[in-house]
Amino acid sequence: MTMAAHATRDTLAEQATPVDLKAMVKPDPNRPGPDRWRLVDAGPAIWAVVQHMIAEGNIDDATQASDALVARTAADYDITEIEVRAALAYYAANRTAIDTRIAINADIAGNH
């Protein structure tokens, strides 16, 4: 992604309201269910962003992430901080489904 694209998305993000965060996530067209939703523009699955934050931040609750962890996650995924916050807002509203997806992934990884 170009610096100009980031600048434009960051500028728009600064104008975003909490309602706009909902518009930044969408269902995965190939994998149904609330645990599979993704960021609209950037594309990563919300569960992946959350799992990354929990692992990288060594925290139990991604919604309690520090601003530094949000910034680091944005850089790691090449997305804006507001996109990370949109993922966290979706996670907060769908915690059980996403925590279950993360647990299933951990179980699968542990069995291989």
Secondary structure by P-SEA (a helix, b strand, c coil): ccaaaaaaaaaaaaaccccccccccccccccccccccccccccccaaaaaaaaaaaacccccccccaaaaaaaaaaacccaaaaaaaaaaaaacaaaaaaaaaaaaaaaaac
